[in-house]
Amino acid sequence: MTETTDPGNQQPERLQPEHQQPERLQPEHQQPEQPREQPQPDPHANEPGLAASPIIRTVLPLVPLYLLVPVLFALVFLAFGYPLAWGLFGIGAVGWWIAYLLRMPISLVLSKGRTDRQPKGIVYFSGPLEEGVRLVALLIFGTSLSTALSIGQGWAAIEVVFAIVQGVAITSLKYRTDEKAMQAKAVLAENGIPTEGNLLWGVVERLFASAFHIGAALVIAWNPWLVIVMTPLHTLFNVSVLGAVKRWSIAMGEAVAAGFGAVVLAAGLFLHLVA
């Protein structure tokens, strides 16, 4: 009887460690699950489509404020007896676009052998190209105060539209971390165009940049030879604003833009109304 009971009693004792092995494996099966739950990538991942929601939240609500800038100028001049001539307004918009397209071949030459999308030197051609085209437009369509005001407003308004498109592109880049997006951010920062910051600053910039364009049209319309003054002044305006943003802050850049815009517009109005 001792021989029959001993094997029966020993088998459960030998099976117990075998039944305990799965219990020891349970924590081993749980451990790999934890690292799978922990790595959760940035919700803005590297897919451009995911940036649509920040664009809707940050850019679209500001579009009416951007568009309000040309409307305000038009209403102010209308109140003083200078209604907007839509045909000349369109000429101003086309003039800006022509000056922009003329920069393309220059940009290609300057960027040859470089990866920059916007070469640094292109900013120095903004004055000669824009003021040159502006001069041609004024000489063809007239140099009266009302004509210059309408052409200047059209010139400024198309830049507002361009600024909205640029704001959408920059906001899209802001929430992307892929290699191409990071390279684009570096190029923008190098050229003094920040990808961070409140887009409301863009509305302020458009206000004073519009004043500069309208004032430049008035100055050149009063005396076409003043294009010699406005050409380097326009380049200095762009270089100074970009330099202030890059070295100090967006607020400082807008302060510089305010100074240039206010002085040029005041000078243009003074020449036509007082001088």
ChimeraX attribute file (.defattr): number of C-alpha atoms within 10 A of each C-alpha:
attribute: neighborCount
match mode: 1-to-1
recipient: residues
	/A:1	5
	/A:2	6
	/A:3	7
	/A:4	8
	/A:5	9
	/A:6	10
	/A:7	11
	/A:8	10
	/A:9	10
	/A:10	10
	/A:11	10
	/A:12	12
	/A:13	11
	/A:14	10
	/A:15	10
	/A:16	10
	/A:17	11
	/A:18	11
	/A:19	11
	/A:20	10
	/A:21	10
	/A:22	11
	/A:23	11
	/A:24	10
	/A:25	10
	/A:26	10
	/A:27	10
	/A:28	11
	/A:29	10
	/A:30	10
	/A:31	10
	/A:32	10
	/A:33	10
	/A:34	10
	/A:35	10
	/A:36	9
	/A:37	8
	/A:38	8
	/A:39	8
	/A:40	8
	/A:41	8
	/A:42	10
	/A:43	8
	/A:44	16
	/A:45	14
	/A:46	17
	/A:47	11
	/A:48	15
	/A:49	11
	/A:50	15
	/A:51	20
	/A:52	13
	/A:53	12
	/A:54	16
	/A:55	18
	/A:56	13
	/A:57	10
	/A:58	16
	/A:59	18
	/A:60	14
	/A:61	11
	/A:62	18
	/A:63	17
	/A:64	11
	/A:65	15
	/A:66	22
	/A:67	16
	/A:68	15
	/A:69	20
	/A:70	20
	/A:71	13
	/A:72	12
	/A:73	20
	/A:74	17
	/A:75	14
	/A:76	12
	/A:77	15
	/A:78	12
	/A:79	10
	/A:80	8
	/A:81	10
	/A:82	16
	/A:83	15
	/A:84	20
	/A:85	15
	/A:86	13
	/A:87	12
	/A:88	24
	/A:89	23
	/A:90	18
	/A:91	21
	/A:92	29
	/A:93	19
	/A:94	18
	/A:95	25
	/A:96	25
	/A:97	16
	/A:98	15
	/A:99	20
	/A:100	13
	/A:101	12
	/A:102	16
	/A:103	16
	/A:104	12
	/A:105	10
	/A:106	14
	/A:107	19
	/A:108	15
	/A:109	11
	/A:110	16
	/A:111	17
	/A:112	10
	/A:113	8
	/A:114	10
	/A:115	11
	/A:116	18
	/A:117	13
	/A:118	18
	/A:119	19
	/A:120	15
	/A:121	13
	/A:122	16
	/A:123	18
	/A:124	16
	/A:125	18
	/A:126	23
	/A:127	21
	/A:128	19
	/A:129	21
	/A:130	24
	/A:131	27
	/A:132	17
	/A:133	20
	/A:134	27
	/A:135	21
	/A:136	13
	/A:137	21
	/A:138	23
	/A:139	13
	/A:140	8
	/A:141	13
	/A:142	15
	/A:143	22
	/A:144	13
	/A:145	19
	/A:146	18
	/A:147	22
	/A:148	29
	/A:149	31
	/A:150	26
	/A:151	34
	/A:152	29
	/A:153	31
	/A:154	29
	/A:155	27
	/A:156	27
	/A:157	26
	/A:158	20
	/A:159	19
	/A:160	25
	/A:161	15
	/A:162	10
	/A:163	18
	/A:164	20
	/A:165	13
	/A:166	12
	/A:167	21
	/A:168	19
	/A:169	14
	/A:170	21
	/A:171	20
	/A:172	20
	/A:173	21
	/A:174	18
	/A:175	22
	/A:176	21
	/A:177	17
	/A:178	13
	/A:179	10
	/A:180	11
	/A:181	18
	/A:182	14
	/A:183	16
	/A:184	18
	/A:185	21
	/A:186	16
	/A:187	19
	/A:188	17
	/A:189	15
	/A:190	16
	/A:191	20
	/A:192	21
	/A:193	17
	/A:194	19
	/A:195	20
	/A:196	12
	/A:197	10
	/A:198	9
	/A:199	16
	/A:200	13
	/A:201	14
	/A:202	19
	/A:203	21
	/A:204	19
	/A:205	24
	/A:206	25
	/A:207	24
	/A:208	24
	/A:209	23
	/A:210	27
	/A:211	26
	/A:212	27
	/A:213	28
	/A:214	27
	/A:215	28
	/A:216	30
	/A:217	32
	/A:218	31
	/A:219	28
	/A:220	23
	/A:221	27
	/A:222	19
	/A:223	11
	/A:224	16
	/A:225	12
	/A:226	14
	/A:227	22
	/A:228	13
	/A:229	13
	/A:230	23
	/A:231	20
	/A:232	16
	/A:233	18
	/A:234	26
	/A:235	19
	/A:236	17
	/A:237	21
	/A:238	19
	/A:239	16
	/A:240	16
	/A:241	21
	/A:242	24
	/A:243	18
	/A:244	19
	/A:245	21
	/A:246	18
	/A:247	11
	/A:248	10
	/A:249	16
	/A:250	23
	/A:251	14
	/A:252	17
	/A:253	22
	/A:254	23
	/A:255	18
	/A:256	21
	/A:257	25
	/A:258	20
	/A:259	13
	/A:260	23
	/A:261	25
	/A:262	17
	/A:263	13
	/A:264	24
	/A:265	21
	/A:266	16
	/A:267	17
	/A:268	24
	/A:269	18
	/A:270	14
	/A:271	15
	/A:272	14
	/A:273	9
	/A:274	7
	/A:275	8
